[in-house]
Amino acid sequence: MDNKLNLTVLKNIAEDNVFSAFVQSCESGEQDFYNFLNCLYDSGAEQDFWRYTERLILTDDNAFSRRCAQKKPPSEYVRAAYISDLKTIFKLVKSAETKNKYNINYSPSYPFDKSGDAQKSYENLINFYSENGYGIFIENFAFNYTDKLVPISTPSKTSLSQLKNYEIQKEKIENNIINFMNDLPCSNMLLYGCSGTGKSSTIHAILNKYAKFGLKLVEINGNNIVKISEISQKLSLIPFKFILFLDDLTLADSNDLPYIKSSIEGSVSATADNVMIVATADEKRIINNCSTNNDFTMSDECSAEIKSLWDRFGITVEFSACGKNDYISIVKQLAEDYKINCKERELTALAERWAAIKNDTSPRRAKQFIEFLYSSQKRGVKIDF
């Protein structure tokens, strides 16, 4: 629709489907009102349209919110235009509320001024964006990168307390992240080792712990590895700390090596100060991908290239294979967390049998076993596998 509200800084608001239909219904006839109701019901905002409108304003990515998030004062032009936009929106919504057919529930809440004063709301919003960021970063802390940042709607909820053993590794990684968050010397990290040992889960858990302090994560898939430097430069303009996450680095395409190496160190376009590169790698998979014959050995050239890549990471953390004793230790700790009702001898025997069937004693297998046991007990069914 045309920008009939004459909004400037908050112009994006008028392009939202629901708000656009609302404006149209205020200016036109009965049919447009029914179209608005259809959009409203589809959005799930039929019980409180004003809260929907507040969220649109709060999460809008615009010149004012970006400046505030960067802790830079908006110009007088932006200030005047933003206050004018707020007044226009407040007036339209408040006017529509007087018509009984609209279920608007106009009752501004913080950071908006409760009385609906645009100037006071503007002042409150300066503090809000300074503390919470702007746009998609207000409600999200984990993203995928395609051609743009896309929020991950259901990020992992893993906590460090749920990851058993590997205490030295977790402490080393967390200390480096703490340095990063506090603008202290820190390094890009490589977490390598056997599959299922908790490399990725450790990063997810640390992200969950420090997201409230402004830590964000951007996961880069294989197709975008060549864009690491470009992505890093884009993130440098955003006032948050970012983990640029290369999960399960396989090096299946040897052409990716130069891009990764130059992005980590030695490139003219160095990694931004607010970006840390973290990669995880399964040694066996890399050897398989880089081997030149059936005995899974690498050529000297390939081996040298990989060593050169490894050396670029300031911190490398090994997650070694989990032996039988460590596996049983993890099982017992998880059983306590899940409140499993099982005698220790029986629990150990079942866990060993599970590992034998799966041919694996990794922490991942231990968790899968405990979850199976927990579900079986909750359902009251015979434990059989």
N, C-alpha and C positions, 0 to 999 in steps of 0.2 A: 504493500500500500504506500501511498505518498505520505511524507512526513507531515501530516495535517496538524500535529501538535506544535510544529516548529521547534522541535528539540534540536539541540546542537551537541553538547557533550554526551548526553544520554540518548542520542539518536537511535542506538541499537534497540532500546526498549520498545520503540514504536514498530520494530520489525518482528517482534515476538508474535507468534500466531494468536495466542489468547489475548494479549493486550491489544493487538491490532484489531481483533474482532470486537473487543470492548469499545475502543474508540469509535469504530464504525457504527456500532449499535447506538452510541450516544448521539451520533450526528444524523442517523437515518431512521428508517422505519422498523416495523415489527419483524419483518423477515430477517433483518440483520441482527436483531436481538436474539432470535432463535439460533442463528449461526453462532453467536457468542456463547450461548448456553451449551451448544454442541462442543465447542472448543474447550469450554470450562470443564465440562464433564470428562472429556477425554484426558485433560491434564490432572484430574483429581483435586482440583482447587475449588470445587463448588461450595464448600462450607466456609471458605475464608479467602476470598479473592484478594483482599488487601495484603495478607501475608504473602501471597504469590507475587504481588506487585513489589513488596518490600524486597523479596529475595531477588527479583529481576534487577532492581536498582543496586543492591549490595554486591551482586556477583558480576555486574557489568564491567567489562574491560574497556576503560576509557582513559583519556588524558589526565583526568583528575585522580582517579584511583591509582593509576600507575605512578604518578608523581608522589602521592602520599606514601605509597608502599616503599618508594625509594628514599623516603624521608626528605623530600625536596618540596619547598613551598610552591603551590600552584601559582601561576601568574594571575594578575588581577583580571585579565580577560577570561581565563578559565574559571576563576572564582565567580565572577558575575554571571557567566553563562550557565554554570552548574546550579547556582542558586535559583536562577530563572527557570531552569528545567524542573527543579524540584517543586517550585511554586506551581508550575503548569500542571504537573502530574497530581499534586496534592489537591488542587482546585477541582480538576476534572473528576477525580475519584470521590471526593467529598460531595460534589454536586450530584453525582449519580446515586449516592447512598440515600438521598432524600426520596428517590423513586423506589417504591416498595418492591418492585419486581427484581431489583438487584440485591443479592445477598453479599454485601461487600464487607461489612464489619470493620469499618474504618476506625482503627485505634492504633496509631503509631507506637512502636516499641523501640527501645534502644537498639542501634545507635540513632534512630530517628527521634526527634523531639516529640514528646508525648502530646504536646498541644498542636503539633503539625507546623511548627515554625521552621521555615526553610533555612534561615540563617543559623539557627542553633543546631539544626540537623547537619548542616554543612560542617560546622565546627566539630561535632561529635564524630562525623565520618572521617575527618582527618586522622583522628586518633585510632579509629577502627582499622583503617587501611594500613596505617603505620605498624599496627600490632599483628594484623592477620593476613596481610598481603592483599592481592586483588584478583579479580576474575576467577578462573578455574582453580587458582591456588588457594582460595579461601576454604573450599570444601574438599580438596583432594591433595594427597601427598605422594601418590604413586602414578606414574604415567608410562605409556608406551609411546614410541616415536615412529610415526609413519612419515608423512610429509609435514606433520605438525604434532604437537603434544596432544595425546588423547588420554584422558583420565582412565585409570583402571578402576572399574566400579566396585569390584570385590577383591581388594588386596588381601594378602595373607595376614592372618591375625596372630601369627606365631610370636611368642615371647621368649626371652632368653632363658627363663626358668623352665620352659618346656623342653629345652635342648640339653640333654644330659651328657656329662663328661666333656671332653675337649675344652677344659676350662682355660688352659694356657692359650689356645688358639682364639677363643672368644675374647679373652682379656686383651690380647695383642690387637685384635681388630677394633674393639671398642675404644681402646686408648687412642688409636690413630684417628677414629671418627671424632672423639672429644677434642683432640687437637685441631682438627679441621673446623669444627663448629666454633672454636674459640680463636680462630685466625692465628694459630700457632703452627710452627713447621710440621708438615705432615706429608704423606706419600701416597701415590697411587698403589693399589693393592692387587695382588694375584692370590686367589685361594685355589689350591690345587690338591688333587688326591683322588681317592677312590669314590665311585658313585655311591650316593645314599648316606654320606657321612655328615651332611648338614652344612655344606658350604653356602648354598643359596639361602637356606633357612636362617643361618646366622645373620646374613645381611638383612633379610626381611624383619627379623626380630629387632635388630638394632635400629632399623628405620622406624618401626612401631614405637620404640622407646624414645626416640629423639625427634619424631615428627612434630610434636607440640612445641619444639624449640626452633622450628623452621627448616628441618631437614626434609628434602624431597628426593625421590628416586625416579630416574628416567631409564627404562629398559630399552636397549638397542638390539634389534634382531639382526640376523646375518646379512640381510640385504642392505642394511643401513650402516654397516661397519665402515664403509668407505666415506661416510659422512660425519665421522666422529669430530673432526676439527670444526666443521661447519656447525654442527649441533652445539658444540661447546661454546662457540662464539655467540650463538643465539642466546644460550643460557646465561652468558656473562652479563646480559642486559637486564636480567631478572633478579630482584633482590632477595634471593634465597640461596641456601647451600644445596647443591645437587650431587647425588651419586649417579654417575653415568655407568649403568650396569650392563656388562657384557656377560650374560649368563650362559654357561656351558660352551665356552670357546672351544671349537673343534679344529679350526684351521683346515677345514675340508677344502677350502679354496685358498691356495697359497698366495694368490694375488692380494688377499686381505692383509697379509703380514706388513707390507710397507706402510699402509694406512694406519694400522694399529700402532706400530713402532713410532712413526712420526708424530702421532697424536699424543703419545705418552711423554716423549722427550725428544728434543732435537729439532723440532719443527719451528719455522719462523712464527707461525700462528700457534703459540704455546697454549696449553690448557688454561682456561680462565681460573682466576683465584677462587671462585665460588663453585668450581667443578672438580670432583675427584673421580677418577676412573677406577672402577672395581670390576675385576673379571674373575670368573670361576672356570676351572678346567678339569676335565677327567683325563688323567695321564694316559690310560689305556686307549681311550678313544683317539687322542691326538696321535699316538704311535701308530694305531691302525690306519688313520687317515693319511699319515705321512710316510708310511712304509712303502718300500719299492719292490718287495718280494714277499713270498709266502711265509718267511720266518719272522715277519713283523719287525724288521730292523730298518732304521732310517739311513738314508745316505748321509755322508759327512756334511754335505751342503745344507740339507734340510735340518739336520741336528744343530748345526751352527746358527741357522736362522732362528730356530726356536730358542736356543740359549740366549741369543741376542735379544729376543723379545722378552724372555724372562728377566733378563738383567735390567730392562727398562723400568720394571716395577720396583719402587723403593722398598716395598714390604711384600714378601712372599710368605704365605702361611700354608703349611702342609696339613691336610686332614688325612692321616694314615688309615689303613684298613683296621677295622675293628675286630679284635680277636674274640675268642669264645668267652673269656672271663669278662671282658668289657661289655660284650653283648648281653650277657646275663645280668651284669650290673645295671645296664640301662633298662632292661626289662623290669627288674625289681623296682627301680625308681619310678618308672611309668606306672607300674601296677599300684604303687602307693598313691600316685596322683589321681588315678582313675578309681581308687578305692575298690580294687579287684578283690573278691572274696575267694581266695585260693591259698592253700598251704604252700610254703616255700618249695618243698621238694616236688610237689605236683606242678607248680608254676615253672620250675626249672626244667622239668622233664618235657612239658608241653612246648616250652620255648625252644629247647634243643631240637625237638622233632620238627617244629615249624622251620627252623633254620636249615635243617637237613633237607627238607622237602624243597625249600626255596634256593638251597645251595648258596646261602648268603647270611652273614652275621652282622650286617650293617645296622646303624641306628634306625634307618628307614624301615628295615624289616622288623626290628624290635617294636617300633610304633605300630606297624600294621598288625603285628601279632596281638598286641595289647588291645587295639581297637576291635579286632575280631573277638577276642575274649570278652571284652566289655559288652559288646552287642549281644553276644550269646547269653551272657548271664542276665542281662536286662530283659531279654525275651524269654528266659527260662528254658532254652533249648539245649540239647546235648552238644557238648563241644566235640566237633568231629571235623577233621581235615586230613 
